[in-house]
Amino acid sequence: MSKVKKIMEQVNKSYAFSKLDPCVKIISVCVFCFSVSYLKYVFLAFLAILFVSLFVIISGISIKKLSRNYAIASLFIFFASVSIFVSYLYSTNNLLNALSVAFVLFLRASTCVLAIILLMETTPEDKIMKGLRRLGLPDLIVKMLFFTSRYIHVLSEEKERMMVARRARLYSEGRSFRDKVAMNTISSTAGMLLVKAYKRGERIYDAMVARGYDGNIPNIPNINVSSKNLSKENRRENRKNLVFNSAFAFSFIFISVILVCMQYLRYVN
């Protein structure tokens, strides 16, 4: 089964927050990340990462999937923390201060990454795009995000097929960066992948135009449901969703306000 099909099947996987309104989750996560970016103390940054970790645990996201997604961003977080540590150590000659600043940056970035993982893993991609459109994000940016997210998996599948073809031709990976033959093969593969991506993009666009694509992504129309045609079960379900949406938004916005207030009070004192 292809990666694209596996990803589309995961959309139907139930998580604790999968039925919440995507706009509520997007706004809550954005407000939370915005407030976390202002934190300058280790205690507050540690409190923020504990909060979002609790929600990740409640959501039911598997540790394997969480670690795989976090590993992608961990390298950038690590190098950013090291660079901040070196710059502060060079400018202040204070080891403890440099370590504190670097550790706070590491905690803040990790907190934001975990919050984004929580949003992405508990919300299907199409609902995220609809939520962004409902929140007023320009349609062009929504289209770019939609197609980038959709076809990056296709290119990943293309890369795996190329790797299988290399192994079928008895290619053995180099043991170090000094292996010229291996590096030449890898660079050629990367260039060929870019060429294939460009050609596939043209074919996909031509196919979309042939099927009537006019620059707008077809959207499922929203069904206007009034209280008259709702059964008792649907009304009860709507009230339940309203409570959960309110609780989710209140939790994130409340902790954001608390963190910002504590940051301000400690800064004043």
C-alpha positions as CSV (number, residue, x, y, z in Angstrom):
1,M,0.0,0.0,0.0
2,S,1.3,3.4,-0.9
3,K,2.2,6.1,1.6
4,V,-0.5,8.4,0.4
5,K,-3.2,5.7,1.0
6,K,-1.8,5.0,4.5
7,I,-1.9,8.6,5.4
8,M,-5.5,9.0,4.1
9,E,-6.5,6.0,6.2
10,Q,-5.1,7.6,9.3
11,V,-7.6,10.5,8.8
12,N,-10.3,8.2,10.1
13,K,-8.3,7.2,13.1
14,S,-10.0,8.4,16.3
15,Y,-8.1,10.6,18.7
16,A,-9.3,12.4,21.8
17,F,-9.4,15.7,20.1
18,S,-10.2,14.6,16.5
19,K,-13.8,15.8,16.6
20,L,-13.1,19.3,17.8
21,D,-13.6,22.2,15.4
22,P,-10.3,22.8,13.4
23,C,-10.7,26.6,13.8
24,V,-10.8,26.3,17.6
25,K,-7.7,24.1,17.6
26,I,-5.8,26.4,15.2
27,I,-6.5,29.5,17.2
28,S,-5.8,27.9,20.5
29,V,-2.4,26.5,19.3
30,C,-1.4,29.8,17.7
31,V,-2.2,31.8,20.8
32,F,-0.3,29.2,22.9
33,C,2.8,29.2,20.7
34,F,2.7,33.0,20.5
35,S,2.7,33.3,24.3
36,V,5.4,30.6,24.7
37,S,7.7,32.6,22.4
38,Y,7.8,35.4,25.0
39,L,9.0,33.2,27.9
40,K,12.5,33.9,29.2
41,Y,12.6,31.8,32.4
42,V,13.3,28.1,32.7
43,F,10.5,27.4,35.1
44,L,7.8,29.0,32.9
45,A,9.2,27.2,29.8
46,F,9.2,23.9,31.7
47,L,5.6,24.5,32.8
48,A,4.5,25.1,29.2
49,I,6.1,21.9,27.9
50,L,4.5,19.9,30.7
51,F,1.1,21.4,29.8
52,V,1.3,20.5,26.1
53,S,2.8,17.1,26.9
54,L,-0.2,16.4,29.0
55,F,-2.5,17.1,26.1
56,V,-0.4,15.0,23.8
57,I,-0.7,12.1,26.2
58,I,-4.5,12.6,26.5
59,S,-4.8,12.7,22.7
60,G,-3.5,9.2,22.3
61,I,-0.8,9.9,19.8
62,S,1.6,6.9,19.6
63,I,5.1,7.4,21.0
64,K,6.6,6.1,17.7
65,K,4.7,8.7,15.6
66,L,5.5,11.5,18.1
67,S,9.2,10.7,18.2
68,R,9.4,10.4,14.4
69,N,7.8,13.8,13.9
70,Y,9.8,15.4,16.7
71,A,13.1,14.0,15.4
72,I,12.6,16.0,12.2
73,A,12.6,19.3,14.1
74,S,15.0,18.3,16.9
75,L,18.1,18.8,14.7
76,F,17.1,22.4,14.0
77,I,16.2,23.0,17.6
78,F,19.6,21.6,18.8
79,F,21.7,23.6,16.4
80,A,19.7,26.8,17.2
81,S,20.2,26.2,20.9
82,V,24.0,25.6,20.4
83,S,24.4,28.7,18.3
84,I,22.6,30.8,21.0
85,F,24.7,29.2,23.7
86,V,28.0,30.0,21.9
87,S,26.9,33.6,21.1
88,Y,25.8,34.4,24.7
89,L,28.9,32.7,26.1
90,Y,31.2,34.8,23.8
91,S,29.4,38.1,24.5
92,T,28.9,37.7,28.3
93,N,31.5,35.2,29.4
94,N,28.9,33.8,31.8
95,L,28.5,30.1,31.4
96,L,25.3,29.7,33.6
97,N,23.6,32.6,31.8
98,A,24.4,31.1,28.4
99,L,23.2,27.6,29.4
100,S,20.0,29.1,30.8
101,V,19.2,31.0,27.6
102,A,20.0,28.1,25.4
103,F,17.9,25.7,27.5
104,V,14.9,28.1,27.5
105,L,15.1,28.3,23.7
106,F,15.2,24.5,23.5
107,L,12.2,24.2,25.8
108,R,10.2,26.9,23.9
109,A,10.9,25.4,20.5
110,S,10.1,21.9,21.7
111,T,6.8,23.1,23.2
112,C,5.7,24.8,20.0
113,V,6.7,21.7,18.0
114,L,4.7,19.4,20.3
115,A,1.7,21.8,20.0
116,I,1.9,21.7,16.2
117,I,2.2,17.9,16.2
118,L,-0.9,17.8,18.4
119,L,-2.8,19.9,15.9
120,M,-1.6,18.0,12.8
121,E,-2.0,14.5,14.2
122,T,-5.5,15.1,15.5
123,T,-6.9,17.0,12.5
124,P,-7.1,15.8,8.9
125,E,-5.3,17.9,6.4
126,D,-8.5,18.9,4.5
127,K,-10.1,20.2,7.7
128,I,-7.0,22.2,8.5
129,M,-7.1,23.8,5.1
130,K,-10.8,24.6,5.5
131,G,-10.2,26.0,8.9
132,L,-7.4,28.2,7.6
133,R,-9.7,29.4,4.8
134,R,-12.5,30.1,7.3
135,L,-10.1,32.1,9.4
136,G,-9.4,34.4,6.5
137,L,-6.0,33.1,5.3
138,P,-5.5,34.1,1.6
139,D,-6.7,31.5,-0.8
140,L,-3.4,31.4,-2.6
141,I,-1.5,30.4,0.5
142,V,-4.1,27.8,1.4
143,K,-3.6,26.3,-2.1
144,M,0.1,26.3,-1.7
145,L,-0.1,24.5,1.6
146,F,-2.6,22.0,0.3
147,F,-0.6,21.0,-2.7
148,T,2.7,21.0,-0.8
149,S,1.4,18.8,1.9
150,R,-0.3,16.5,-0.6
151,Y,2.5,15.9,-3.0
152,I,5.4,15.8,-0.7
153,H,4.3,12.3,0.2
154,V,4.2,11.4,-3.5
155,L,7.8,12.6,-3.9
156,S,8.8,10.6,-0.9
157,E,7.3,7.5,-2.5
158,E,9.2,8.3,-5.7
159,K,12.4,8.6,-3.7
160,E,11.8,5.1,-2.2
161,R,11.3,3.6,-5.7
162,M,14.6,5.1,-6.8
163,M,16.3,3.7,-3.8
164,V,14.9,0.2,-4.6
165,A,16.1,0.6,-8.2
166,R,19.6,1.5,-6.9
167,R,19.7,-1.6,-4.6
168,A,18.5,-3.7,-7.5
169,R,21.6,-2.6,-9.4
170,L,23.8,-3.7,-6.5
171,Y,24.5,-0.2,-5.2
172,S,26.0,-0.2,-1.7
173,E,25.8,3.0,0.4
174,G,29.1,4.6,1.4
175,R,30.4,4.5,5.0
176,S,31.5,8.1,5.2
177,F,31.2,11.5,3.4
178,R,34.7,10.8,1.9
179,D,33.3,8.0,-0.3
180,K,33.3,9.8,-3.6
181,V,31.4,7.1,-5.5
182,A,28.6,7.1,-3.0
183,M,28.4,10.9,-2.8
184,N,28.3,11.2,-6.6
185,T,25.4,8.7,-6.7
186,I,23.5,10.5,-4.0
187,S,23.9,13.8,-5.7
188,S,22.8,12.4,-9.0
189,T,19.8,10.8,-7.3
190,A,18.9,14.2,-5.7
191,G,19.2,15.9,-9.0
192,M,17.1,13.3,-10.8
193,L,14.4,13.6,-8.0
194,L,14.2,17.3,-8.7
195,V,13.8,16.7,-12.4
196,K,11.1,14.1,-11.8
197,A,9.3,16.4,-9.4
198,Y,9.3,19.2,-12.0
199,K,8.0,16.9,-14.7
200,R,5.4,15.3,-12.5
201,G,4.2,18.7,-11.4
202,E,3.6,19.7,-15.1
203,R,1.7,16.4,-15.7
204,I,-0.4,16.8,-12.6
205,Y,-1.3,20.4,-13.5
206,D,-2.2,19.4,-17.1
207,A,-4.4,16.5,-15.7
208,M,-6.1,18.9,-13.3
209,V,-6.8,21.4,-16.1
210,A,-8.2,18.6,-18.3
211,R,-10.6,17.8,-15.4
212,G,-11.9,21.3,-15.1
213,Y,-9.5,22.9,-12.6
214,D,-9.9,26.7,-12.7
215,G,-7.7,27.7,-9.9
216,N,-10.1,26.9,-7.1
217,I,-10.0,23.8,-4.9
218,P,-13.4,22.2,-4.7
219,N,-14.8,22.5,-1.2
220,I,-17.5,20.5,0.4
221,P,-20.4,22.8,1.1
222,N,-21.3,23.4,4.7
223,I,-24.7,22.1,5.6
224,N,-26.8,24.6,7.4
225,V,-28.4,22.7,10.2
226,S,-31.2,24.4,12.2
227,S,-32.6,23.3,15.5
228,K,-35.9,22.3,13.8
229,N,-34.4,19.4,11.7
230,L,-32.1,18.1,14.4
231,S,-33.0,15.0,16.4
232,K,-32.4,14.8,20.1
233,E,-29.3,12.7,19.6
234,N,-27.8,15.3,17.2
235,R,-28.7,18.1,19.6
236,R,-27.0,16.3,22.4
237,E,-24.0,15.6,20.3
238,N,-23.8,19.3,19.3
239,R,-23.9,20.4,22.9
240,K,-21.2,17.9,23.8
241,N,-19.0,19.2,21.0
242,L,-19.6,22.7,22.1
243,V,-18.5,21.9,25.6
244,F,-15.4,20.1,24.4
245,N,-14.5,22.9,22.0
246,S,-14.9,25.5,24.8
247,A,-12.9,23.4,27.2
248,F,-10.0,22.9,24.8
249,A,-9.9,26.6,23.8
250,F,-10.2,27.8,27.5
251,S,-7.4,25.5,28.6
252,F,-4.9,26.7,26.0
253,I,-5.9,30.4,26.3
254,F,-6.0,30.3,30.1
255,I,-2.5,28.7,30.4
256,S,-1.2,31.2,27.8
257,V,-2.5,34.2,29.8
258,I,-1.1,32.7,33.0
259,L,2.3,32.2,31.5
260,V,2.4,35.7,30.1
261,C,1.3,37.2,33.4
262,M,3.9,35.2,35.4
263,Q,6.5,36.3,32.9
264,Y,5.5,40.0,33.3
265,L,5.4,39.8,37.1
266,R,8.8,38.1,37.3
267,Y,10.2,40.7,34.9
268,V,8.9,43.6,36.9
269,N,10.1,42.2,40.2
